[in-house]
Amino acid sequence: MPAMAERKPVGLGIIGAGRFAAFCLPAFAALPEVRVVAVADLDRTRAESIAPPGARIYQDFRALLMDSEVEVVVISTPPYLHAPIALEAAKAGKHLFVEKPLALSPMEARAVIATAERMGVKLTVNYVLRYHPLHRLAQMLVRSKVLGDLVYAALINLATDEGLSPDHWFWDLRKSGGIHIEHGVHFFDLVNQLVGRPPSRVEGGYQRRADGRIDRVWAVVHYGEEVLATFYHSFGRPREIERTTLKLGLSFGEIEIVGWIPTKLSLFGSVEEDKLDGLRLIVGEPLRVLDGANRKIVEAEIAAPDRQGEYRRAVQAGLLDLIEAVWEDRSPQVSPADALQSLEVAWQASQSFLPL
């Protein structure tokens, strides 16, 4: 097998040329492992505005799927189109990098996964938070058990609705699936990975605006009797004060991660003295140690101030992982099973308000 440096760049085709694609495409094009060969969008002018020089433009995504130079397809459309396009792309033999969620329902997602398996193509979902250094640090801390067992997780996501007009697809449950499915899957996936197993029970609910739009949702997710997780999302704040906080409670401490794309992780707790070296290996210089009655009190604050840079690098890391999974014939880090499991949680949390 040739070394990675000797491989030809992978031909990338992007379906959907909206705002997120406009952010991702330059990040993808900067990777030496990638060559953006085609962009498809119903709005040709919009596709042309983000396509790199030399890339072919298609208004029909099916024409892009027929392009022999396209090896990996990025699906960056509104959510209700993810599964139908992914099914056709898999049948065309294209590897799949799908913007979250994989589908609007577990049934649709299973059909996509089965087709990808049958066609021998790799499939992943763009869960960028998995690749962020602060979330990876939190996972290392939880798995090390240096602060004991994980016992709860609490997400509060106070997001902006600026740019979401009343007729935007985001508010249409038949196009977005609702907040849990369109947005919450990121965090359901994170907590599933932290706990290390699927939930045993999921409850959910919602609140509406006067005009009928569902702009606030909640979920309570049980992992047996060991871990309880709560999730609250609202979309209505001014952009300058939107805020996301994920708190992780452990037997002997807590971790707090601030920011949707996080910029700060704080740690506080107590450890036995013989575990200090292990904690230092994970946290590094920011760790502060104070004397306690029987255990050492520890605290730390780690910053990741380059928010947009980390976001860009996380998007790149997800695509690179898919490409390497193709080259190495392995599952991507965000596996199809992970995508399905997080969607199932979101689906169950949304049952009280999903359209019949």
SERO-4910 file (N, C-alpha, C, O; in steps of 0.05 Angstrom, whole numbers):
BEGIN
 pado doro    nc1    nc2    nc3   cac1   cac2   cac3    cc1    cc2    cc3    oc1    oc2    oc3
  Met    A     17    -24      0      0      0      0     18     25      0     35     27     17
  Pro    A     13     44    -19     30     68    -20     27     85      5      6     85     18
  Ala    A     48     99     13     47    117     35     27    139     29     22    145      6
  Met    A     15    151     51     -5    171     47      5    195     30    -10    205     14
  Ala    A     30    202     34     41    225     19     43    219    -11     44    238    -27
  Glu    A     43    194    -19     45    187    -47     17    184    -60     16    181    -84
  Arg    A     -4    186    -45    -31    183    -57    -39    208    -71    -31    230    -65
  Lys    A    -56    204    -91    -68    227   -106    -89    239    -89   -103    225    -74
  Pro    A    -93    266    -90   -115    278    -76   -142    266    -84   -146    259   -107
  Val    A   -159    264    -64   -186    253    -69   -204    274    -82   -204    297    -74
  Gly    A   -219    265   -102   -237    283   -115   -262    288    -99   -276    269    -92
  Leu    A   -268    313    -92   -290    320    -74   -312    334    -90   -306    352   -106
  Gly    A   -336    326    -85   -359    340    -96   -377    349    -73   -382    334    -54
  Ile    A   -387    374    -75   -403    386    -54   -431    391    -64   -434    404    -85
  Ile    A   -451    380    -50   -479    384    -58   -491    403    -37   -493    396    -14
  Gly    A   -500    426    -47   -511    447    -29   -490    469    -25   -468    464    -14
  Ala    A   -497    493    -33   -477    515    -32   -487    538    -15   -483    561    -21
  Gly    A   -499    531      8   -508    551     27   -486    562     44   -462    559     38
  Arg    A   -493    574     67   -474    588     84   -454    569     96   -430    575     98
  Phe    A   -463    545    104   -444    527    117   -424    516     96   -401    513    102
  Ala    A   -434    510     73   -416    501     51   -395    523     45   -372    517     39
  Ala    A   -404    548     45   -386    570     40   -364    572     61   -342    580     55
  Phe    A   -370    563     86   -350    562    107   -331    538    103   -307    540    106
  Cys    A   -343    515     97   -328    490     96   -311    487     71   -288    477     72
  Leu    A   -321    497     48   -306    491     23   -278    502     23   -260    487     15
  Pro    A   -272    527     32   -244    536     33   -227    519     51   -204    514     46
  Ala    A   -239    509     74   -224    492     92   -217    465     78   -195    455     81
  Phe    A   -236    454     64   -231    429     49   -210    433     27   -192    417     24
  Ala    A   -213    455     13   -195    461    -10   -167    465     -1   -148    461    -17
  Ala    A   -163    473     24   -136    478     35   -121    452     41    -97    452     46
  Leu    A   -135    430     42   -123    404     49   -108    392     25   -120    390      3
  Pro    A    -83    384     28    -69    372      5    -80    345     -3    -76    336    -26
  Glu    A    -95    333     15   -107    307      8   -133    309     -8   -144    289    -17
  Val    A   -141    334    -14   -168    338    -26   -165    355    -51   -149    374    -52
  Arg    A   -181    349    -71   -184    366    -94   -214    370    -99   -228    351   -106
  Val    A   -224    395    -96   -252    400   -100   -257    402   -131   -247    420   -144
  Val    A   -272    382   -141   -275    380   -170   -303    389   -179   -307    394   -202
  Ala    A   -323    390   -160   -350    397   -169   -366    408   -146   -363    400   -123
  Val    A   -384    426   -153   -404    438   -134   -431    437   -147   -434    445   -170
  Ala    A   -451    428   -132   -479    427   -143   -497    443   -125   -497    441   -101
  Asp    A   -514    459   -138   -535    474   -124   -556    482   -144   -550    488   -167
  Leu    A   -581    483   -136   -602    492   -154   -597    521   -164   -605    528   -186
  Asp    A   -585    537   -147   -578    564   -153   -549    564   -165   -530    563   -150
  Arg    A   -547    565   -191   -521    563   -204   -502    586   -196   -478    581   -192
  Thr    A   -513    609   -193   -497    633   -185   -485    628   -157   -462    635   -152
  Arg    A   -501    617   -140   -491    612   -112   -469    591   -113   -449    594    -99
  Ala    A   -472    570   -129   -452    550   -131   -426    562   -142   -404    556   -133
  Glu    A   -429    578   -163   -405    591   -175   -391    609   -156   -366    612   -157
  Ser    A   -406    621   -137   -394    641   -118   -375    627    -98   -357    640    -87
  Ile    A   -378    601    -93   -361    588    -73   -342    568    -86   -323    559    -73
  Ala    A   -346    561   -111   -330    540   -124   -302    550   -129   -299    573   -138
  Pro    A   -281    534   -124   -254    542   -131   -250    541   -162   -266    529   -176
  Pro    A   -230    555   -171   -225    555   -200   -222    527   -211   -208    510   -200
  Gly    A   -235    522   -234   -232    496   -247   -253    476   -238   -257    455   -252
  Ala    A   -268    481   -216   -288    462   -207   -312    464   -226   -320    485   -235
  Arg    A   -324    441   -232   -348    440   -248   -373    447   -232   -375    441   -208
  Ile    A   -392    461   -245   -416    469   -232   -440    453   -243   -443    451   -267
  Tyr    A   -456    443   -225   -480    428   -233   -504    440   -218   -502    447   -194
  Gln    A   -527    442   -231   -552    449   -218   -567    425   -208   -583    427   -189
  Asp    A   -563    402   -221   -575    377   -213   -554    360   -198   -534    353   -210
  Phe    A   -559    353   -173   -539    337   -158   -534    310   -171   -513    299   -168
  Arg    A   -554    300   -186   -550    274   -199   -528    275   -221   -514    256   -225
  Ala    A   -525    299   -233   -503    302   -253   -476    301   -239   -457    290   -249
  Leu    A   -475    313   -214   -450    311   -199   -444    282   -192   -421    273   -193
  Leu    A   -464    266   -185   -460    238   -178   -450    222   -202   -438    201   -198
  Met    A   -455    231   -226   -446    217   -250   -417    225   -257   -405    213   -275
  Asp    A   -406    245   -244   -379    255   -250   -359    234   -240   -358    229   -216
  Ser    A   -344    223   -257   -325    201   -250   -302    211   -232   -290    194   -219
  Glu    A   -296    237   -232   -275    247   -215   -283    251   -186   -266    255   -169
  Val    A   -309    251   -181   -319    255   -154   -318    228   -140   -332    209   -147
  Glu    A   -302    227   -119   -299    202   -103   -313    204    -76   -325    185    -66
  Val    A   -313    228    -64   -326    233    -38   -346    256    -42   -340    276    -55
  Val    A   -370    252    -32   -391    272    -34   -397    284     -7   -401    270     13
  Val    A   -396    311     -6   -404    326     18   -433    335     14   -439    349     -5
  Ile    A   -451    327     32   -479    334     30   -484    356     50   -484    352     74
  Ser    A   -489    381     40   -492    404     57   -517    419     49   -517    443     44
  Thr    A   -539    404     49   -565    415     42   -582    417     68   -573    409     89
  Pro    A   -607    428     66   -625    426     89   -630    397     96   -628    379     79
  Pro    A   -635    391    122   -635    364    132   -654    344    117   -647    321    115
  Tyr    A   -677    354    108   -696    335     96   -686    323     70   -697    303     60
  Leu    A   -665    335     59   -653    324     34   -629    306     39   -619    293     21
  His    A   -620    305     64   -595    289     70   -599    260     62   -583    249     47
  Ala    A   -619    247     72   -623    218     67   -628    212     37   -616    194     26
  Pro    A   -647    226     24   -651    220     -4   -626    223    -22   -621    207    -39
  Ile    A   -611    244    -17   -587    248    -33   -565    228    -25   -552    217    -43
  Ala    A   -563    222      1   -543    202     10   -549    175     -2   -530    160    -10
  Leu    A   -574    167     -4   -582    142    -16   -572    140    -45   -560    120    -54
  Glu    A   -577    162    -60   -569    162    -89   -539    162    -91   -528    150   -109
  Ala    A   -525    177    -74   -496    179    -75   -484    152    -68   -465    144    -82
  Ala    A   -494    138    -48   -484    112    -42   -488     92    -65   -470     76    -71
  Lys    A   -511     93    -77   -516     76   -100   -497     81   -123   -491     64   -140
  Ala    A   -488    107   -125   -469    114   -146   -440    108   -138   -422    113   -153
  Gly    A   -437     96   -114   -410     87   -106   -393    109    -94   -368    107    -93
  Lys    A   -406    131    -84   -390    153    -73   -389    151    -42   -409    144    -30
  His    A   -366    156    -31   -363    157     -2   -377    183      8   -379    202     -7
  Leu    A   -387    182     33   -406    202     42   -397    217     67   -391    205     87
  Phe    A   -396    243     65   -391    261     87   -416    279     90   -420    298     75
  Val    A   -434    271    109   -461    283    110   -462    303    133   -454    297    156
  Glu    A   -471    327    127   -476    346    148   -498    335    167   -516    320    158
  Lys    A   -496    341    193   -515    330    212   -543    342    206   -545    365    197
  Pro    A   -564    327    212   -566    299    219   -564    281    195   -567    290    172
  Leu    A   -558    256    199   -557    237    176   -583    236    162   -584    233    137
  Ala    A   -605    237    177   -632    236    165   -652    248    185   -644    257    206
  Leu    A   -677    249    177   -697    260    195   -710    239    213   -724    245    232
  Ser    A   -704    214    207   -715    192    224   -696    169    225   -680    165    206
  Pro    A   -696    153    246   -679    129    246   -685    110    223   -667     97    213
  Met    A   -710    108    214   -716     90    192   -701     99    167   -690     82    153
  Glu    A   -702    125    161   -687    135    138   -657    130    141   -644    122    122
  Ala    A   -647    135    165   -618    131    170   -610    103    166   -589     97    154
  Arg    A   -626     84    175   -619     55    171   -618     48    142   -602     32    133
  Ala    A   -636     60    126   -636     55     97   -610     65     84   -598     51     67
  Val    A   -601     89     93   -576    100     82   -553     82     90   -536     75     73
  Ile    A   -552     74    115   -529     58    125   -529     31    111   -507     22    103
  Ala    A   -552     19    108   -553     -8     94   -543     -5     65   -529    -23     55
  Thr    A   -551     16     52   -543     20     24   -513     25     22   -500     14      5
  Ala    A   -502     41     41   -473     46     40   -458     20     45   -438     15     32
  Glu    A   -468      4     64   -454    -22     69   -456    -40     44   -436    -53     37
  Arg    A   -479    -41     32   -482    -58      9   -464    -50    -15   -453    -66    -29
  Met    A   -461    -24    -17   -445    -13    -40   -415    -11    -33   -399     -4    -50
  Gly    A   -408    -17     -8   -380    -16      0   -368     12      2   -344     16     -3
  Val    A   -385     32      9   -375     59     12   -374     67     41   -390     57     57
  Lys    A   -356     85     48   -353     95     75   -373    118     80   -379    134     62
  Leu    A   -382    120    104   -402    140    111   -396    152    139   -390    137    158
  Thr    A   -396    178    141   -394    192    166   -411    216    167   -420    226    146
  Val    A   -416    227    191   -432    251    195   -413    272    207   -396    266    223
  Asn    A   -418    297    199   -400    319    207   -406    328    235   -417    350    239
  Tyr    A   -399    312    255   -401    319    283   -374    333    291   -357    321    302
  Val    A   -373    359    285   -348    373    288   -338    374    317   -314    375    323
  Leu    A   -357    373    336   -349    375    364   -331    352    373   -315    355    391
  Arg    A   -334    329    360   -318    306    367   -288    312    363   -271    300    377
  Tyr    A   -282    330    345   -254    335    338   -243    360    351   -220    368    346
  His    A   -259    374    367   -249    398    380   -231    390    404   -237    371    418
  Pro    A   -208    404    407   -189    396    428   -200    397    457   -192    380    473
  Leu    A   -218    415    462   -229    416    490   -248    393    495   -249    382    517
  His    A   -264    385    475   -281    362    479   -265    336    481   -271    318    496
  Arg    A   -243    335    466   -225    312    468   -212    311    495   -208    289    506
  Leu    A   -205    334    505   -193    335    532   -213    325    553   -207    310    571
  Ala    A   -238    334    550   -259    326    569   -263    296    568   -266    283    589
  Gln    A   -263    284    544   -266    256    542   -243    241    555   -247    220    568
  Met    A   -218    251    552   -195    238    565   -198    239    595   -192    219    609
  Leu    A   -207    262    606   -211    264    635   -232    245    645   -228    232    666
  Val    A   -254    243    631   -276    225    639   -267    196    638   -271    181    657
  Arg    A   -254    189    616   -246    161    613   -223    153    633   -221    129    640
  Ser    A   -207    172    641   -185    166    660   -196    159    687   -183    145    703
  Lys    A   -220    169    694   -233    165    720   -216    177    743   -220    169    766
  Val    A   -198    195    736   -181    207    757   -199    223    776   -191    227    800
  Leu    A   -222    233    767   -241    248    784   -265    231    790   -286    241    798
  Gly    A   -262    205    786   -285    187    792   -302    182    768   -295    188    745
  Asp    A   -326    172    773   -345    164    751   -361    188    743   -368    206    759
  Leu    A   -369    188    717   -388    208    707   -415    201    719   -424    178    717
  Val    A   -429    221    730   -455    217    741   -477    234    729   -500    227    729
  Tyr    A   -469    257    718   -489    273    703   -476    291    682   -452    297    683
  Ala    A   -493    299    663   -485    318    642   -508    337    639   -531    329    639
  Ala    A   -502    363    637   -523    383    634   -515    403    613   -496    418    616
  Leu    A   -530    404    591   -525    423    569   -546    445    570   -570    439    572
  Ile    A   -537    469    569   -555    493    565   -545    508    540   -522    518    540
  Asn    A   -561    508    520   -554    521    494   -573    544    489   -596    540    481
  Leu    A   -564    568    494   -580    592    490   -570    606    464   -551    622    465
  Ala    A   -583    599    442   -573    606    416   -588    629    404   -610    637    414
  Thr    A   -577    641    383   -590    663    369   -608    653    347   -604    631    336
  Asp    A   -629    669    342   -646    663    318   -642    684    297   -657    685    277
  Glu    A   -621    700    300   -616    720    279   -608    706    253   -592    688    253
  Gly    A   -620    714    231   -615    701    206   -635    679    200   -635    667    179
  Leu    A   -653    673    220   -673    652    216   -701    666    214   -715    669    234
  Ser    A   -708    674    190   -733    687    185   -756    667    191   -752    643    191
  Pro    A   -781    677    196   -803    659    203   -808    638    182   -819    616    189
  Asp    A   -801    643    157   -805    622    136   -780    606    130   -780    591    110
  His    A   -760    608    147   -735    592    142   -742    562    147   -759    556    164
  Trp    A   -728    545    132   -733    516    135   -727    506    164   -738    486    172
  Phe    A   -711    521    179   -704    512    206   -730    508    223   -731    490    240
  Trp    A   -750    525    219   -774    524    235   -794    503    225   -813    496    239
  Asp    A   -790    493    201   -809    473    189   -800    445    197   -780    435    188
  Leu    A   -816    433    215   -808    406    225   -805    386    203   -789    367    206
  Arg    A   -819    389    181   -817    370    159   -791    373    143   -784    355    128
  Lys    A   -778    396    147   -753    400    133   -728    398    152   -707    390    143
  Ser    A   -732    406    177   -709    406    196   -710    382    215   -690    374    226
  Gly    A   -734    372    221   -738    352    241   -741    364    269   -747    349    288
  Gly    A   -738    390    272   -739    403    298   -712    406    310   -692    395    300
  Ile    A   -710    421    332   -685    429    343   -668    405    353   -644    405    349
  His    A   -681    386    366   -666    362    375   -652    348    352   -629    340    355
  Ile    A   -666    345    330   -655    330    307   -635    347    291   -614    338    284
  Glu    A   -643    372    286   -626    389    269   -600    398    284   -579    400    271
  His    A   -602    403    309   -579    414    324   -571    397    348   -547    394    353
  Gly    A   -590    386    362   -584    372    387   -568    346    383   -555    337    402
  Val    A   -569    335    359   -554    309    355   -524    312    361   -512    293    370
  His    A   -513    336    357   -484    341    364   -479    333    393   -461    318    399
  Phe    A   -497    342    411   -492    339    440   -501    312    450   -489    301    468
  Phe    A   -522    301    437   -529    273    444   -506    255    437   -499    236    452
  Asp    A   -493    260    414   -470    243    407   -447    246    427   -435    226    435
  Leu    A   -441    271    435   -419    275    454   -424    260    480   -406    247    490
  Val    A   -448    262    490   -453    249    516   -454    219    513   -445    204    531
  Asn    A   -465    209    491   -464    180    486   -435    170    487   -430    149    498
  Gln    A   -417    185    475   -389    177    474   -376    178    502   -361    161    510
  Leu    A   -384    199    517   -373    202    544   -382    179    563   -367    169    579
  Val    A   -408    172    560   -418    150    577   -408    123    567   -402    105    582
  Gly    A   -407    120    540   -396     95    529   -417     74    523   -410     51    518
  Arg    A   -443     82    525   -464     63    518   -489     78    511   -491    102    518
  Pro    A   -508     66    498   -533     80    490   -551     84    515   -548     70    535
  Pro    A   -569    104    513   -587    109    535   -607     87    540   -612     71    522
  Ser    A   -617     86    564   -639     67    571   -666     79    568   -686     65    565
  Arg    A   -668    106    570   -694    120    569   -690    149    561   -671    161    569
  Val    A   -708    159    545   -707    187    535   -734    200    538   -754    188    530
  Glu    A   -735    224    549   -759    240    551   -753    267    538   -731    276    539
  Gly    A   -774    280    528   -770    306    516   -795    323    515   -817    312    519
  Gly    A   -792    348    511   -815    366    509   -807    392    495   -784    395    486
  Tyr    A   -825    411    494   -821    435    479   -838    458    489   -857    454    504
  Gln    A   -831    483    480   -847    507    484   -849    522    457   -830    521    441
  Arg    A   -871    536    453   -876    550    428   -876    580    432   -882    590    454
  Arg    A   -870    594    410   -875    623    409   -905    628    404   -920    609    398
  Ala    A   -913    653    406   -941    660    400   -949    653    372   -972    647    366
  Asp    A   -929    654    353   -936    649    325   -935    619    319   -939    611    296
  Gly    A   -930    602    339   -931    573    335   -904    560    331   -902    535    332
  Arg    A   -883    576    326   -857    564    322   -846    551    348   -847    563    369
  Ile    A   -835    527    346   -823    514    368   -794    524    370   -777    518    353
  Asp    A   -788    540    391   -762    552    393   -747    544    419   -724    552    423
  Arg    A   -760    527    436   -747    518    460   -754    488    463   -777    480    461
  Val    A   -733    472    468   -738    443    472   -720    433    495   -700    445    502
  Trp    A   -729    411    507   -714    399    529   -714    369    526   -732    357    513
  Ala    A   -694    356    537   -693    327    538   -680    318    564   -661    331    574
  Val    A   -689    296    574   -677    282    597   -670    254    587   -687    239    579
  Val    A   -644    247    589   -634    222    579   -622    206    602   -604    215    616
  His    A   -632    182    605   -623    164    626   -604    143    615   -610    130    595
  Tyr    A   -582    139    629   -564    117    623   -564     98    647   -547     98    664
  Gly    A   -585     81    647   -589     65    671   -593     82    696   -604    104    694
  Glu    A   -583     72    718   -584     87    743   -557    102    748   -554    115    768
  Glu    A   -539    100    729   -512    110    734   -509    139    725   -496    155    739
  Val    A   -520    147    702   -516    174    691   -542    185    682   -558    172    669
  Leu    A   -546    211    689   -570    226    680   -559    250    664   -541    264    673
  Ala    A   -571    255    641   -563    278    624   -588    295    618   -609    284    611
  Thr    A   -585    321    619   -606    339    612   -597    358    590   -573    366    590
  Phe    A   -615    365    572   -608    382    549   -630    403    546   -654    396    545
  Tyr    A   -622    428    544   -641    450    539   -630    467    516   -607    476    517
  His    A   -646    471    496   -639    488    473   -660    510    470   -684    504    471
  Ser    A   -651    534    466   -670    556    459   -657    572    436   -633    575    435
  Phe    A   -674    582    418   -665    598    396   -681    624    397   -703    626    388
  Gly    A   -668    645    409   -682    671    411   -665    693    422   -675    715    426
  Arg    A   -639    687    427   -622    708    439   -609    725    417   -605    716    395
  Pro    A   -602    750    424   -584    765    406   -557    751    403   -548    738    422
  Arg    A   -545    753    380   -521    738    374   -499    745    394   -483    727    401
  Glu    A   -497    770    402   -474    778    419   -476    766    447   -456    767    462
  Ile    A   -499    755    455   -500    743    482   -509    713    481   -517    702    501
  Glu    A   -508    701    458   -514    672    457   -492    657    473   -469    666    474
  Arg    A   -500    635    485   -481    621    503   -489    592    505   -512    585    508
  Thr    A   -469    575    504   -473    546    507   -454    536    529   -430    542    530
  Thr    A   -465    521    548   -450    510    570   -456    480    573   -479    472    575
  Leu    A   -435    464    574   -438    435    580   -423    430    606   -399    433    609
  Lys    A   -439    421    627   -427    414    653   -427    384    656   -447    370    651
  Leu    A   -405    373    664   -402    344    669   -396    341    699   -376    351    709
  Gly    A   -413    326    713   -409    320    741   -397    293    745   -406    273    734
  Leu    A   -376    292    761   -362    266    767   -363    262    797   -369    280    813
  Ser    A   -356    238    805   -357    231    834   -341    251    851   -350    257    873
  Phe    A   -318    260    841   -301    277    857   -294    303    842   -272    314    846
  Gly    A   -312    313    826   -306    339    813   -325    345    791   -346    332    787
  Glu    A   -319    366    776   -336    374    754   -319    387    732   -298    398    737
  Ile    A   -330    386    708   -317    398    684   -338    416    672   -362    407    669
  Glu    A   -331    440    664   -349    458    650   -336    466    624   -313    475    624
  Ile    A   -351    464    602   -341    471    576   -360    494    565   -384    490    564
  Val    A   -348    516    558   -364    540    550   -361    545    520   -338    546    510
  Gly    A   -383    548    507   -383    555    479   -394    532    461   -387    509    465
  Trp    A   -410    540    442   -420    520    422   -396    508    407   -393    484    406
  Ile    A   -379    526    396   -352    518    390   -336    528    414   -331    552    416
  Pro    A   -327    510    432   -318    518    458   -293    535    457   -275    531    441
  Thr    A   -291    553    477   -267    569    480   -254    566    507   -232    576    512
  Lys    A   -268    551    525   -257    548    552   -266    523    565   -290    516    563
  Leu    A   -248    509    579   -255    486    596   -244    491    624   -221    498    627
  Ser    A   -262    488    643   -254    491    671   -258    465    686   -276    450    680
  Leu    A   -240    459    704   -240    434    719   -237    441    749   -222    458    756
  Phe    A   -252    427    765   -250    430    794   -256    403    808   -275    390    799
  Gly    A   -241    396    828   -246    371    841   -225    364    862   -209    380    869
  Ser    A   -226    339    870   -206    329    889   -196    302    880   -211    286    869
  Val    A   -170    297    885   -159    271    876   -140    261    898   -130    276    915
  Glu    A   -137    235    898   -117    223    915    -89    231    905    -85    234    881
  Glu    A    -70    234    923    -44    244    916    -30    227    895    -15    237    877
  Asp    A    -34    200    896    -21    183    876    -33    185    848    -22    172    830
  Lys    A    -54    200    845    -66    204    818    -59    231    806    -67    237    784
  Leu    A    -44    247    821    -38    274    811    -21    273    786    -26    288    767
  Asp    A     -2    255    785     16    254    761     -1    246    736      4    257    714
  Gly    A    -20    228    739    -37    221    716    -54    245    707    -58    248    683
  Leu    A    -64    260    726    -79    284    719    -62    305    705    -71    318    686
  Arg    A    -37    308    715    -19    327    703    -13    320    674    -10    337    656
  Leu    A    -11    294    669     -5    285    641    -28    293    622    -23    299    599
  Ile    A    -52    293    632    -75    300    616    -78    331    613    -82    341    591
  Val    A    -76    345    635    -82    374    636    -58    391    630    -61    412    617
  Gly    A    -34    383    640    -10    399    635     -7    421    655    -17    420    677
  Glu    A      7    442    646     15    464    664     -8    479    677     -4    489    700
  Pro    A    -32    482    665    -53    497    678    -63    485    704    -77    499    719
  Leu    A    -56    460    711    -66    447    735    -55    461    760    -31    465    762
  Arg    A    -73    469    778    -65    480    804    -73    460    826    -95    449    825
  Val    A    -56    457    845    -60    437    866    -60    451    893    -41    465    900
  Leu    A    -81    446    909    -83    457    936    -86    435    956    -96    413    949
  Asp    A    -78    440    980    -82    419   1001   -111    417   1009   -124    437   1013
  Gly    A   -120    392   1012   -147    387   1023   -144    372   1049   -122    365   1058
  Ala    A   -167    365   1060   -167    350   1086   -155    323   1082   -137    315   1098
  Asn    A   -164    308   1062   -154    281   1058   -144    277   1029   -128    258   1024
  Arg    A   -153    293   1011   -146    291    983   -136    318    973   -140    338    987
  Lys    A   -123    318    951   -113    343    939   -135    357    923   -149    344    907
  Ile    A   -139    382    928   -159    398    913   -145    407    887   -122    417    888
  Val    A   -158    403    865   -146    411    839   -165    429    823   -190    426    825
  Glu    A   -153    446    808   -169    463    790   -152    471    767   -128    472    768
  Ala    A   -166    476    744   -151    484    720   -170    498    701   -194    495    703
  Glu    A   -159    515    684   -174    528    663   -158    528    638   -135    538    637
  Ile    A   -169    516    617   -155    514    592   -171    529    571   -195    524    567
  Ala    A   -157    547    557   -171    564    537   -164    554    508   -143    544    503
  Ala    A   -183    559    491   -179    554    462   -191    579    448   -213    578    437
  Pro    A   -176    601    449   -188    627    440   -193    629    410   -209    646    402
  Asp    A   -179    613    394   -182    615    365   -207    600    356   -205    578    344
  Arg    A   -230    611    362   -256    597    358   -259    589    328   -265    565    323
  Gln    A   -257    608    310   -261    601    282   -239    582    271   -245    565    255
  Gly    A   -215    586    281   -193    568    273   -198    539    282   -193    521    267
  Glu    A   -207    536    307   -213    509    317   -237    497    302   -237    473    296
  Tyr    A   -256    513    296   -280    503    280   -270    493    253   -278    472    244
  Arg    A   -254    509    240   -244    502    213   -227    476    215   -231    458    199
  Arg    A   -210    474    235   -193    450    238   -210    425    244   -203    403    236
  Ala    A   -232    429    260   -249    406    266   -263    396    241   -266    372    238
  Val    A   -273    414    225   -286    407    200   -266    391    182   -273    371    170
  Gln    A   -242    402    180   -221    388    164   -215    361    175   -212    341    160
  Ala    A   -213    358    202   -206    333    215   -227    312    209   -221    288    204
  Gly    A   -253    320    209   -274    300    203   -272    290    174   -275    266    170
  Leu    A   -267    307    155   -265    298    128   -239    282    124   -240    261    110
  Leu    A   -217    290    136   -192    275    134   -196    247    146   -185    227    135
  Asp    A   -210    245    168   -215    218    179   -230    200    160   -224    177    158
  Leu    A   -250    212    146   -265    195    127   -246    186    104   -247    163     96
  Ile    A   -230    205     94   -211    198     72   -192    176     81   -187    157     67
  Glu    A   -181    179    105   -163    158    115   -177    132    120   -166    110    117
  Ala    A   -203    133    128   -218    108    132   -222     94    105   -221     70    104
  Val    A   -225    110     84   -226     98     57   -200     85     50   -199     62     40
  Trp    A   -178     99     54   -151     89     47   -144     64     63   -131     46     53
  Glu    A   -152     65     89   -143     43    107   -165     21    110   -160      2    124
  Asp    A   -187     25     97   -210      6     98   -218      1    127   -218    -22    136
  Arg    A   -225     22    141   -234     20    169   -259     38    172   -266     52    154
  Ser    A   -271     36    195   -294     53    201   -284     82    208   -263     84    221
  Pro    A   -298    102    200   -292    129    209   -295    132    240   -310    116    252
  Gln    A   -283    152    252   -286    155    281   -315    161    288   -325    150    308
  Val    A   -328    177    272   -357    180    275   -370    159    257   -372    164    233
  Ser    A   -377    137    268   -386    114    252   -415    117    245   -429    133    257
  Pro    A   -424    102    225   -453    102    220   -470     94    244   -491    105    248
  Ala    A   -460     76    260   -474     68    285   -476     92    304   -497     95    317
  Asp    A   -455    108    306   -456    132    323   -477    151    313   -493    162    329
  Ala    A   -477    156    287   -497    174    275   -525    165    280   -543    181    286
  Leu    A   -530    139    278   -556    128    282   -564    130    312   -587    137    318
  Gln    A   -546    124    329   -552    124    358   -560    152    367   -579    155    382
  Ser    A   -545    173    359   -551    200    367   -577    209    355   -593    223    368
  Leu    A   -583    201    330   -608    208    317   -632    194    332   -653    206    334
  Glu    A   -628    170    341   -649    156    355   -656    170    381   -679    172    388
  Val    A   -636    181    395   -641    196    419   -657    221    412   -677    228    425
  Ala    A   -648    236    391   -662    260    383   -691    254    374   -709    269    381
  Trp    A   -695    232    360   -721    224    351   -740    219    375   -762    228    375
  Gln    A   -730    204    394   -746    198    418   -752    223    434   -775    226    444
  Ala    A   -733    241    436   -738    266    450   -758    284    436   -770    302    449
  Ser    A   -761    280    410   -779    297    394   -806    285    390   -823    298    376
  Gln    A   -812    262    401   -837    249    395   -862    265    403   -883    261    391
  Ser    A   -859    283    422   -883    298    431   -891    320    411   -913    330    413
  Phe    A   -874    326    392   -881    348    373   -875    342    344   -881    359    327
  Leu    A   -864    319    337   -859    313    309   -886    310    294   -905    299    306
  Pro    A   -887    319    269   -911    316    253   -916    286    247   -897    271    244
  Leu    A   -941    279    246   -949    251    240   -943    245    211   -948    222    202
***
